[in-house]
Amino acid sequence: MGAPKIFVSSTCYDLALIRTELRSFIQTYGFEPIMSEYSDILYDHFEHTQSSCLKEIPYCDMVILIIGGRYGTKSVPQALDIIDIERLKEKNLSNEMIIDIKSCSITQIEFLQTVNSNIPVFTFVSLGVMNDYYFWVQNKENANIDQISFLTIESPETAKYIFGFIEFIHRLRVGNSIATFSNLDEIKNHLRKQWAAKFQHLLRVERENAQECKQTNIILKRISDLETAVFASISNIDLKNIARGINNYVDLIIFLHLLSKEKDKLDEILKENVDWNRLMEIYNIDAIVNMSNTQVRKLRGIIFILKDGTYFQTRYDFHSIDEFRKKWEEFHRMEKRIKSAIFNAILDDIKGKVILTYVVHFDEKYFEKLSSESNQEDMREIMLLWQSKNFSERYKNIKGLIFLPPISSKVT
C-alpha cells in the first residue's frame, strides 16, 4: 500500500534541526519523507546532484518549503535547463518572470520545479525574515536599499535574492500561500490542520464524485435514448450533425441553462453571429473572475459577475470555462435549425431533473462585499478573465480592490 511522498526543501546547514524533527513528524503520519541528506533521492552518476533532486520532485505528492535567512547553494546550469521558464511565466499574475532564474539557489529552483509539476506546496518563512521582507517591499525602489544589512539574513548581498523570491511566491496565480513560523511547533500545528482539512476535502469529493458519476450515467443513458427519438423525426442529412452535437455540447448547454433560467434568451442566443462576447452580454455578464486568491467562500471556482452586481459562483475551473468558450465558438456557427434541435433535445431531457449545483446565484453584491472586507493597507487583487466594455467605468471608484485586466485572449 503506497504512502504519500513528501519532499522537504530548505537550506540544510542552518535548518538541520528543524529538518530532523520534521522527518519524524512526517513519519508519524505514515507518510514518506524525501530528504537529500537521508539518501532518499536517486543520484544518477551521469547527472549533477541538483538535477537528480529536481527530477525526484514530480514523483512526490507534496512539498514542504522552508525559507530562513540563508541563501544556500547556487544552482548550476544543468539544473536550470530542467526548468520550463515559459510555463512559469503563465503561472505568475504579471505573466512574466519577476526574478532572475540564474541567481536562484537550488532550494529556490526546487520550488520552481514544484510549481511546474503542479504539486501542492506548503511554504514556511521565518517570522524575522518575513518582517524584513515587508520592509524591503516598501523600500526596494530606494537606491540605497542594497546597503542595508538585515539582521535575519546571513549574507547581506543575498537579501535581495531571498526577498525577491518571496515576492515571486506571493505573485503566483495559485499555490501562493505562505505561513510564518518562529519555532518548529508552529510548522507542525499548521501542517496538522492543513492535512486534516485536505483529508476531509478528499472524503467529501469522493462522495460528490460518486453522486456525479451516477447522475452522469443517467444523463448519458437518457441522451442515448433521446438520440433515437430525435433521429426518427428529422431528415437523414441532419442526423450526423445533431448526433454529434448532442454528444459534444451537452456540458456547454447545461452550463448555459444553469447560468440563466430565463427561457426568452434561447431565441436570441440561437441567432447567427452570436460570439462569446455577445453571449456574455445576453446573459448580463459584467465580468468573469478567478476567485482563487479571494477568500469569500470555501467553494473555489470561477465567478460570473452580473450587471446588477450580484454573482454566480461556480465549481468550474479556468480550463473548463475556456473549453466552454471554444465549444461555443464551434456551436454558434452551425445552422440555426440544427442548433435549435440540439439545444431543445438536451433541455427537454434534463427538464424536471435534479442538476448538480455547479452554478449557484447569490443576491449579495460581490465587489461591494470584497471592498468592505479590504482596506487601503491591504489591497485585494482581483484577477479578471473577461470584462464587458463598461466594466472599468462602473467600478473605477470602488475602494480596497485592484483589478488585474485579462492578460490573454482566453475566455475573452
N, C-alpha and C positions, 0 to 999 in steps of 0.2 A: 504494500500500500504506500503510495507516494506521499511525501510531505512537502509543504511549500518551502522553496528555497529563497532565503533572504540574504541579499548581497549587502554587506556593510562597507560603506565608502567613507573614508576620512583620512586625514594625515595620521600616521601611525605613532610617531615618536611622542608627541605631546598628548595624544588621546589614548595611549596604550592601556591605561587602567580602565577607562570607560569601555573600550573595545572588548577587553577581557570579561568584564562584568556583563556587558550586553550579550556576549556569546552565550553565557549561562542562562540569561533571561530568555533568549530566543529558544534555547533547547528545552526549557521548562514547558513551552507550549507545544512541543513535539515538532517544531519547525527545524529546518536545516540551515544553520548559518554558513554563509560563504565568505571566508576571510582569507586574504592572501597570506598572512603570517602563520596560518594553520594548514597550509598546503591543500586548501580546498579547491584550488584552481589548477587546471591542467596547463602546465607551462610547456609550450611547443619549443623544441630545441632549434627549430628553424625560424623562430619569431622572437621579437623583443618581448620581455616580460609584460610590458604595458599593453601590448597588442593582445596577449593572452588574457589579461584581465578584462579588457573591453569585449572580447569575443565570448566571455563567460556570461556577461550580463543578460543577453537575450534569452538565455536558458533559465534565468531566475524568475521568480514570481513577484517579488517585491524588492525594493532597495531602500536602505536607511542611509541618508547622507547627514554627516555631522560636520559642521563648519566651526572651526575655532580660530585662533589668532595666528596660525602658522600656514604659510602658503604651500609648503610641501615640495615635492619633486616636480621639476618642469617636464612637460610632456615631450615626447620625441616625435620626429616626423612620421615614423611608421605608424604610430598610434593615431596621429591626426588624419592620416589617409583613410582610416576606417569611418570617420565621422562624415555624415551626409549634411553638408552645410546648407544646401538649398532646402532640405526638409526642415532644418532647424529654423530657418527664416520664416517659413509658413506657420510655425508654432508660436511665433512672437507677435505681440499685439501690433508692433510697428512694421511687421513683415520684413524685418531686416535683422542682421546680427549687430547687437549693440556692444559686443565685446570682441576683442581680437583673439581669435582662437589660438593663434600661435603663442600667445602669452599665458595660456591656461596651464594649470598644473594637472597632473594625472588625475587627482581627485575630481577636479572640475570637468575634465574630459569624460570621466566615468559617468558623471551626471548627464552630460550631453548625450552619451550613448544610451542612457536610461530613457531620456526624453524621446529620442529617435525610435526606441524599441517599444514605446507606449506601455511602459511598465510602471505601476504605481510606485511613487516615491514619497517617503516621509522625511522631510528636511528639518534639521535642527540647527540653530545658530546660537552660539554662546551669547548670553544676555549682554555681557560687556561689549562684545563685537557688534551686536545689533544696535546698541545705543550709539556707538561711534559711527556706525553706518548711517544712522539718521542724521547725525551732524554732517557727515560727508556729503550726503544727498543735498542738504540745504546749501552747502558751500562749495560744491565741486566745480562750479564755474569760476571760482576765485583763483586768480593767478598764483596765489601763494599756498594753495591747499596741499600741494605736494611737500611743502616744507614742514607741515605739522607732523609731529610724532604721536601716534595714537598708542596709549598705554597697553591696549589689548592686542596690538599687532606686534608680533615678534620682530619682524624686519620692516622698518618704515617704508622702504622702497616697494614693498609688496602690498601696501594698504590699498592702493587704487585697484589692484587686480582682485583682491578679496571682496572689496565693497562693490566693484563693478559687476562681479559675478552674482552677488546677492541681488543686485538691481536686475540682472538678466532673469533670475528666477521669478522675481516679482512681476515681470512683464510678460511671462508666459501666458498663453491663452487659457490653458488648463494645467492642473497639477502645480500651481504656484503657491500652495500653502506653505508657510514657514512657522515653526514653533520655536520659541526661545527656551533656553534652559540655563540654570545656574548650577545644577547638580544632576547626578545620574538618575535619582529617583524621579525627577520631573520628566526625563525622557521615558522611563518605564511607565509612569502613570499615563502619559499621552498615548503611548503605543497600546496599552491595555484598553483604553477607551476606544481608540480607533479600530483596533482589531475586533473588539466586541461588536461595535456598530457595523463593521463590514460583514461579520458573520450573520448578524441579524438581517442585514440587507440581502445577503445571498439567499437566506432561507425564504424571505418574502418574495424575491424574484423567482425562486424555484416554484413557489405556489402559483404566482401570477403566470409564469410561462406554461405551466400545466393547463391552466384555465384557457389561456390564449391559444394553445395548441388544439384544445378541444373545440373552441369556438371556430378556429380557422378550418379545421376538418369539416365542421358542419357547413360553413360557408362554401368551401370548395365543392362539397357534395351537391349543395343546392345550385351552385353555378353550373356544375356538370349537367344536372337535370334541366336547368334553365336553358342551356345551350340547345338541347334537343327541341324544347318547346319553341324557342325563338327561330331556329332554323326552319321549322315547319311553316312559318308564316312569312318568310321573305324569299326573295329570288336567290337562285344558286350563285349568281355573280357576286352577291354581297356576303355569302356565308363565311368565306375565309377571313375577310376583314373584320366582321363582327365577332367571330370566334376568337381571333387573335386579340381584338380589343378588349373583350370581357376578361381574358386571362391577364393581359398586360396592364390594364388600367384600373383594376378593381381597388387596389390600395389608394390610388390617387382619388378616385371618385368617392370612396368612403371618407377620406380626409376632407375633401371639399364639402361633403354632406355634414360632417361634424363641425366644420368651420362656420356653417350658416344653416339655420333651419328654415330660411325663407325660400319658399317654393318659386316665387316670382323671379328669382335670379337665374333659373335654369335656361329660359329662352334667351336671356341676354348673353350668357357665357357661351352658348352654343352658336352664336353668330360667328361669321368669318372674321379672321384677323384679331381675335382676342388673345393677345400675347400675355406673358406672365405679369407684366406691369399693369396691363389693363384688367387682368383678372383680380389682382390685389385691390385695385380701385373699386371694382364692382362689389367686392366683399368688404368695402370700407376699411381696408387695412392701411394704417398710417405708417407703421414700421415693423420690421422683424428684428427681434433682439435675441442675441445669445446670452442666456442668463447664467452661464457657468461661473461668472465671477461676481454674481449678486446673491444675497442671502435672504430673499424674500420668503421662500418656502423651501422645504426639504426636497420636493419633487424637482428634478432637474430636467431641462429641455429648452426648446425654442419658444419664445414668447411672441405672440402676434398682437400688436397694439392697434386698437380701433380708433377711428377718427374722434370718438367721444371720450377717449382717454382710458376706457375700460380695456380689458385684455383677455385673450385666450392663452391659457397655459397648456403646453403640450408635452407629451412624453417622447416626441420625436427629437432626434439629434440633428445636427447641421447636415450630415450626409443624407439623411432621409428627406429633409426638406429640399435639398439640392436635387435629389433624384426625382421628387415630385415636379420640380421646375422643368427638368429635362423631359419628363414624360408628358407634361402639359404642352411643351413646345411641339412634340410629335402629335399629340391628340388634337390640338386646335386646328391643325392643317387638314384634318380629314373632312370628308363631305358631311354636311350638317345632318342628313338623314342617318348616316352611319353613326355619327357621334350621339345623336338622339337615341338611337336604338340601344347602343351600349350603355349610355347613361341611365335610361329608363329600366333596362333589364336588371342592372345592378341595384338600383334604388328600390325597385319592386321586390327584389329578392331579400333585401335586408329590412323591408318595412315590417314594423311590429316586433323586430328582434332586439335583444339587448346587445348593444355595441359596446365593446370595451372602451373605457374612458381615456382614450388617448388625447382628447382635447376637452378642456374644461373652461367655461367662461366665468370671469369674476367681475362683479359690478364696480369694484373699487378702482380708483384712478392709479394706474401703475406708477407713472413717473412722479406723481404727487406724493405717493406713499414713500418711494425711494428718497425723494427730496427731503421729506420730513424726518427721515432717519439719518440723513447726512448732515455734514457741517462743512464750513469753508476750510477747516484744518484737515479734514478727512474726506476729500472729494472722491466721489464714486464714479468709476469709469463704466460707461455703457457701450457695449460693442454692438454696433448696428450691422446687420447683414443686408438690409434693404430699407429704403425710406421713400416716402412719397415726395412729390415736388415741394409741398408746402410744410413739410415736417420741421425743417430747421427754423423757419419763421415762427411756427407755432410754439416751439419750446425754447426759443433763444434766451428767454429771461428766467428760466427755471433755475433754482439755486441748488448747489451741492452736487450737481451732476456734470460730468464731462462726456459728451457724445463722440465716440470714435466712429468716423464715417466708414461706409463699406470700402474694403481695400482691394476687392477683386470683382470680377464680373459674376461670380457665383451668387445664386439666389437673388440676382438683380435683373 
